Amino acid sequence: MDLASKAGKHLQLKETFERHSRVYTFEMQIIKAKDNFAGNYRCEVTYKDKFDSCSFDLEVHESTGTTPNIDIRSAFKRSGEGQEDAGELDFSGLLKRREVKQQE
């Protein structure tokens, strides 16, 4: 099967070549995998008179949802005016967010 013809909604392919080591790298990313995608697969590569293959098992797990983008640096506030030894870190913003999650 030629995977290039299958690329699109659920499958993305990427090919790179390292000139110095003369190594080709092929990446396949499966997007929004369905349960029926699970199973045993075999990848075969042929080039002139050389052949290589590998087998792998694909498991599809239920998505845990999107993880929220949290900027952890914005949660830490320094007290002081930017001096070398500005004082202690203020973790109150992080603790407040944690308490809200525990109450739910």
Backbone as ProteinMPNN parsed JSONL, in Angstrom:
{"seq_chain_A": "MDLASKAGKHLQLKETFERHSRVYTFEMQIIKAKDNFAGNYRCEVTYKDKFDSCSFDLEVHESTGTTPNIDIRSAFKRSGEGQEDAGELDFSGLLKRREVKQQE", "coords_chain_A": {"N_chain_A": [[0.846, -1.173, 0.0], [0.6, 2.185, -0.81], [1.373, 4.704, 1.226], [1.365, 7.452, 0.854], [-0.794, 8.081, -0.72], [-2.798, 7.807, 1.082], [-2.606, 9.85, 2.891], [-3.89, 12.628, 4.696], [-6.869, 13.456, 6.194], [-6.712, 11.769, 8.549], [-4.089, 10.927, 8.651], [-0.724, 11.857, 8.624], [2.289, 12.375, 6.921], [5.843, 12.535, 7.091], [8.972, 13.184, 5.72], [12.453, 13.043, 6.019], [15.901, 13.748, 5.238], [19.148, 13.123, 6.129], [22.021, 14.46, 5.098], [24.774, 14.141, 5.742], [25.013, 11.73, 7.204], [23.608, 10.151, 5.562], [20.997, 9.174, 6.009], [17.659, 8.324, 5.825], [14.629, 9.438, 7.214], [11.427, 8.546, 8.109], [8.333, 9.662, 9.162], [5.213, 8.955, 10.619], [2.149, 10.206, 11.483], [-0.737, 9.627, 13.247], [-3.892, 10.961, 13.306], [-6.627, 11.741, 15.339], [-7.4, 9.026, 15.888], [-9.353, 6.125, 15.343], [-11.201, 3.479, 16.986], [-11.181, 1.207, 15.36], [-8.741, 1.371, 14.09], [-6.835, 0.108, 15.548], [-4.464, -2.55, 16.0], [-2.18, -5.038, 14.624], [0.607, -4.033, 12.747], [2.777, -3.805, 9.893], [5.749, -2.496, 8.706], [7.408, -2.001, 5.727], [10.383, -1.547, 3.906], [11.916, -0.948, 0.87], [14.764, -0.634, -1.168], [16.422, -0.414, -4.029], [18.372, -3.194, -4.105], [17.993, -3.785, -1.45], [16.268, -4.595, 1.586], [14.077, -4.035, 4.311], [12.234, -4.449, 7.346], [9.73, -3.894, 9.878], [7.671, -4.694, 12.667], [4.761, -3.555, 14.404], [2.521, -2.789, 17.096], [-0.512, -1.197, 17.269], [-2.247, 0.677, 19.568], [-5.294, 2.092, 20.535], [-6.277, 4.598, 22.616], [-8.692, 6.093, 24.776], [-9.243, 9.545, 24.546], [-8.104, 11.902, 26.909], [-9.01, 14.381, 26.884], [-8.437, 17.892, 26.2], [-5.499, 19.392, 27.369], [-5.196, 22.122, 29.545], [-3.62, 25.189, 28.654], [-1.23, 26.386, 30.61], [0.554, 29.021, 31.884], [3.129, 28.697, 33.767], [5.027, 30.416, 34.751], [3.756, 32.869, 35.047], [2.299, 32.463, 37.303], [4.007, 32.653, 39.416], [5.101, 35.172, 41.497], [7.334, 37.748, 42.181], [8.348, 39.336, 45.136], [9.325, 42.638, 45.88], [11.573, 45.009, 44.319], [12.931, 44.116, 42.045], [15.531, 43.741, 42.808], [18.743, 42.194, 43.412], [18.554, 40.3, 45.562], [15.584, 39.739, 45.957], [13.669, 38.751, 47.683], [11.122, 36.551, 48.977], [9.362, 34.012, 47.114], [6.01, 34.282, 45.905], [3.522, 32.074, 46.286], [0.806, 32.074, 46.387], [-1.075, 32.393, 44.327], [-0.956, 29.969, 42.922], [-1.761, 28.178, 44.92], [-4.385, 28.984, 45.404], [-5.655, 28.286, 42.996], [-5.389, 25.535, 43.154], [-6.96, 24.885, 45.393], [-9.517, 25.481, 44.451], [-9.889, 23.504, 42.498], [-9.918, 21.221, 44.119], [-12.297, 21.471, 45.509], [-14.289, 20.948, 43.681]], "CA_chain_A": [[0.0, 0.0, 0.0], [1.33, 3.44, -0.856], [0.782, 5.551, 2.259], [1.22, 8.831, 0.393], [-2.153, 8.25, -1.234], [-3.715, 7.762, 2.221], [-2.396, 11.024, 3.734], [-4.996, 13.571, 4.679], [-7.614, 13.747, 7.41], [-6.284, 10.997, 9.713], [-2.713, 10.461, 8.528], [0.239, 12.82, 8.108], [3.593, 11.765, 6.685], [6.957, 13.472, 7.018], [10.197, 12.512, 5.283], [13.655, 13.869, 6.125], [17.13, 13.083, 4.808], [20.369, 13.697, 6.694], [23.035, 14.282, 4.056], [26.076, 13.69, 6.25], [24.938, 10.312, 7.577], [22.844, 9.5, 4.491], [19.909, 8.444, 6.66], [16.301, 8.787, 5.589], [13.715, 9.233, 8.338], [10.028, 8.671, 7.734], [7.46, 9.744, 10.328], [3.791, 8.853, 10.334], [1.356, 10.654, 12.62], [-2.154, 9.297, 13.109], [-4.677, 12.008, 13.947], [-7.999, 11.34, 15.671], [-7.494, 7.591, 15.602], [-10.595, 5.446, 15.709], [-10.973, 2.164, 17.585], [-10.901, 0.184, 14.345], [-7.367, 1.52, 13.614], [-5.973, -0.714, 16.396], [-4.082, -3.848, 15.458], [-0.773, -5.269, 14.289], [0.997, -3.477, 11.456], [4.135, -4.12, 9.454], [6.314, -1.477, 7.828], [8.442, -2.578, 4.868], [11.124, -0.573, 3.114], [12.789, -1.533, -0.149], [15.553, 0.32, -1.932], [17.259, -1.194, -4.951], [18.413, -4.615, -3.737], [17.946, -3.895, 0.01], [14.928, -4.728, 2.136], [14.01, -4.046, 5.772], [10.855, -4.374, 7.818], [9.511, -3.953, 11.324], [6.265, -4.853, 13.04], [4.382, -2.811, 15.598], [1.142, -2.939, 17.529], [-1.126, 0.102, 17.501], [-3.336, 0.679, 20.531], [-6.031, 3.355, 20.556], [-6.795, 4.878, 23.95], [-9.641, 7.199, 24.826], [-8.623, 10.829, 24.827], [-8.419, 12.467, 28.218], [-9.412, 15.77, 26.66], [-7.337, 18.809, 25.974], [-4.88, 19.914, 28.575], [-5.204, 23.579, 29.488], [-2.318, 25.836, 28.545], [-0.985, 27.173, 31.811], [1.873, 29.646, 31.931], [3.53, 28.539, 35.161], [5.82, 31.576, 35.167], [2.883, 33.963, 35.468], [1.763, 32.146, 38.622], [5.01, 33.028, 40.412], [5.303, 36.62, 41.571], [8.426, 38.128, 43.078], [8.141, 40.539, 45.939], [10.503, 43.488, 45.803], [11.693, 45.888, 43.162], [13.864, 43.58, 41.058], [16.907, 43.735, 43.299], [19.374, 40.87, 43.33], [17.904, 39.447, 46.557], [14.281, 40.402, 45.99], [12.805, 38.239, 48.738], [10.533, 35.231, 48.815], [8.389, 33.82, 46.042], [4.615, 34.267, 46.345], [2.846, 30.929, 45.686], [-0.618, 32.133, 46.722], [-1.864, 32.2, 43.109], [-1.025, 28.532, 42.649], [-2.534, 27.507, 45.962], [-5.802, 29.308, 45.204], [-6.137, 27.463, 41.882], [-5.452, 24.145, 43.617], [-8.102, 24.757, 46.294], [-10.729, 25.491, 43.636], [-9.999, 22.187, 41.877], [-10.229, 20.225, 45.135], [-13.682, 21.637, 45.942], [-15.204, 20.463, 42.642]], "C_chain_A": [[0.893, 1.239, 0.0], [0.679, 4.402, 0.127], [0.584, 6.991, 1.809], [-0.183, 9.082, -0.135], [-3.18, 8.271, -0.111], [-3.597, 8.992, 3.118], [-3.575, 11.974, 3.611], [-5.582, 13.772, 6.044], [-7.063, 13.045, 8.651], [-4.805, 10.624, 9.711], [-1.834, 11.551, 7.934], [1.599, 12.147, 8.021], [4.656, 12.843, 6.573], [8.209, 12.681, 6.673], [11.358, 13.483, 5.402], [14.863, 13.044, 5.691], [18.314, 13.834, 5.391], [21.513, 13.404, 5.728], [24.341, 13.683, 4.569], [26.075, 12.204, 6.592], [24.21, 9.474, 6.53], [21.735, 8.615, 5.055], [18.586, 9.117, 6.326], [15.477, 8.494, 6.833], [12.3, 9.487, 7.845], [9.195, 8.666, 9.008], [6.015, 9.673, 9.87], [3.045, 9.252, 11.601], [-0.109, 10.363, 12.333], [-2.945, 10.295, 13.94], [-6.095, 11.514, 14.154], [-8.23, 9.875, 15.317], [-8.816, 7.028, 16.096], [-10.254, 4.069, 16.264], [-10.607, 1.109, 16.549], [-9.513, 0.335, 13.712], [-6.42, 0.594, 14.38], [-5.655, -2.039, 15.715], [-2.592, -3.945, 15.219], [-0.497, -4.753, 12.882], [2.433, -3.875, 11.154], [4.566, -3.032, 8.481], [7.457, -2.115, 7.046], [9.071, -1.483, 4.022], [11.999, -1.334, 2.13], [13.503, -0.413, -0.888], [16.569, -0.469, -2.742], [17.238, -2.657, -4.528], [18.359, -4.829, -2.222], [16.503, -3.889, 0.492], [15.015, -4.722, 3.661], [12.55, -3.935, 6.171], [10.831, -4.363, 9.336], [8.011, -4.067, 11.564], [5.987, -4.027, 14.282], [2.9, -3.011, 15.857], [0.6, -1.554, 17.859], [-2.3, -0.06, 18.45], [-3.985, 2.052, 20.517], [-6.635, 3.507, 21.94], [-7.743, 6.059, 23.874], [-8.905, 8.475, 25.203], [-9.052, 11.322, 26.196], [-8.859, 13.915, 28.091], [-8.193, 16.642, 26.456], [-6.796, 19.289, 27.301], [-4.842, 21.425, 28.475], [-3.784, 24.118, 29.393], [-2.137, 26.755, 29.739], [0.426, 27.723, 31.729], [2.312, 29.649, 33.384], [4.318, 29.747, 35.651], [4.943, 32.72, 35.644], [2.291, 33.711, 36.844], [2.735, 32.527, 39.733], [5.22, 34.53, 40.363], [6.429, 36.895, 42.553], [8.006, 39.349, 43.875], [9.427, 41.344, 45.879], [10.534, 44.249, 44.497], [12.734, 45.396, 42.161], [15.306, 43.631, 41.507], [17.444, 42.317, 43.223], [18.737, 39.89, 44.302], [16.532, 40.054, 46.81], [13.373, 39.872, 47.082], [12.261, 36.875, 48.391], [9.578, 35.195, 47.627], [6.991, 33.745, 46.631], [3.881, 33.159, 45.591], [1.334, 30.986, 45.884], [-1.502, 31.921, 45.495], [-2.018, 30.731, 42.763], [-1.897, 27.81, 43.662], [-4.022, 27.779, 45.804], [-6.385, 28.451, 44.087], [-6.289, 26.011, 42.317], [-6.663, 23.931, 44.51], [-9.407, 24.711, 45.513], [-10.938, 24.125, 43.002], [-10.399, 21.128, 42.892], [-11.689, 20.293, 45.553], [-14.664, 21.041, 44.945], [-15.591, 19.037, 42.799]], "O_chain_A": [[1.857, 1.302, 0.763], [-0.437, 4.867, -0.104], [-0.286, 7.684, 2.336], [-0.703, 10.191, -0.005], [-4.314, 8.703, -0.319], [-4.413, 9.163, 4.024], [-4.178, 12.102, 2.545], [-4.89, 14.208, 6.964], [-6.957, 13.668, 9.707], [-4.318, 10.055, 10.688], [-2.145, 12.106, 6.881], [2.009, 11.435, 8.937], [4.411, 13.922, 6.034], [8.475, 11.634, 7.263], [11.266, 14.621, 4.942], [14.856, 11.815, 5.764], [18.466, 15.036, 5.173], [21.922, 12.255, 5.559], [24.941, 12.828, 3.917], [27.041, 11.499, 6.296], [24.197, 8.245, 6.601], [21.557, 7.47, 4.64], [18.417, 10.321, 6.521], [15.609, 7.429, 7.436], [12.017, 10.519, 7.237], [9.333, 7.769, 9.84], [5.643, 10.262, 8.855], [3.288, 8.692, 12.67], [-0.655, 10.791, 11.316], [-2.696, 10.456, 15.135], [-6.696, 10.934, 13.25], [-9.132, 9.537, 14.552], [-9.321, 7.423, 17.147], [-9.158, 3.553, 16.043], [-9.809, 0.214, 16.829], [-9.135, -0.487, 12.878], [-5.315, 0.323, 13.91], [-6.462, -2.578, 14.958], [-1.834, -3.04, 15.569], [-1.263, -5.002, 11.951], [3.198, -4.235, 12.049], [3.836, -2.691, 7.55], [8.367, -2.7, 7.634], [8.384, -0.609, 3.494], [12.73, -2.249, 2.509], [12.914, 0.624, -1.193], [17.463, -1.109, -2.189], [16.188, -3.298, -4.588], [18.645, -5.928, -1.748], [15.631, -3.264, -0.113], [15.917, -5.33, 4.237], [11.731, -3.394, 5.429], [11.789, -4.772, 9.992], [7.197, -3.598, 10.768], [6.871, -3.824, 15.114], [2.132, -3.355, 14.959], [1.199, -0.823, 18.648], [-3.228, -0.825, 18.188], [-3.29, 3.067, 20.49], [-7.407, 2.659, 22.388], [-7.608, 6.922, 23.006], [-8.043, 8.47, 26.082], [-10.209, 11.18, 26.592], [-9.057, 14.596, 29.097], [-7.057, 16.175, 26.533], [-7.549, 19.558, 28.238], [-4.491, 21.963, 27.425], [-2.86, 23.563, 29.987], [-2.811, 27.778, 29.858], [1.382, 26.974, 31.528], [1.904, 30.52, 34.152], [4.283, 30.068, 36.838], [5.331, 33.464, 36.545], [1.825, 34.647, 37.493], [2.32, 32.705, 40.878], [5.488, 35.092, 39.3], [6.459, 36.323, 43.643], [7.386, 40.274, 43.349], [10.513, 40.767, 45.832], [9.625, 44.139, 43.674], [13.361, 46.214, 41.489], [16.215, 43.571, 40.68], [16.698, 41.364, 42.999], [18.41, 38.767, 43.919], [16.346, 40.8, 47.772], [12.367, 40.513, 47.382], [12.857, 36.132, 47.611], [9.058, 36.225, 47.197], [6.8, 33.213, 47.724], [3.64, 33.284, 44.39], [0.646, 30.016, 45.568], [-2.574, 31.327, 45.609], [-3.095, 30.296, 42.355], [-2.68, 26.931, 43.302], [-4.839, 26.891, 46.046], [-7.497, 27.941, 44.219], [-7.222, 25.331, 41.89], [-7.332, 22.902, 44.403], [-10.316, 23.969, 45.883], [-12.066, 23.634, 42.972], [-11.153, 20.215, 42.554], [-12.268, 19.27, 45.918], [-15.771, 20.663, 45.329], [-16.355, 18.512, 41.99]]}, "name": "protein", "num_of_chains": 1, "seq": "MDLASKAGKHLQLKETFERHSRVYTFEMQIIKAKDNFAGNYRCEVTYKDKFDSCSFDLEVHESTGTTPNIDIRSAFKRSGEGQEDAGELDFSGLLKRREVKQQE"}
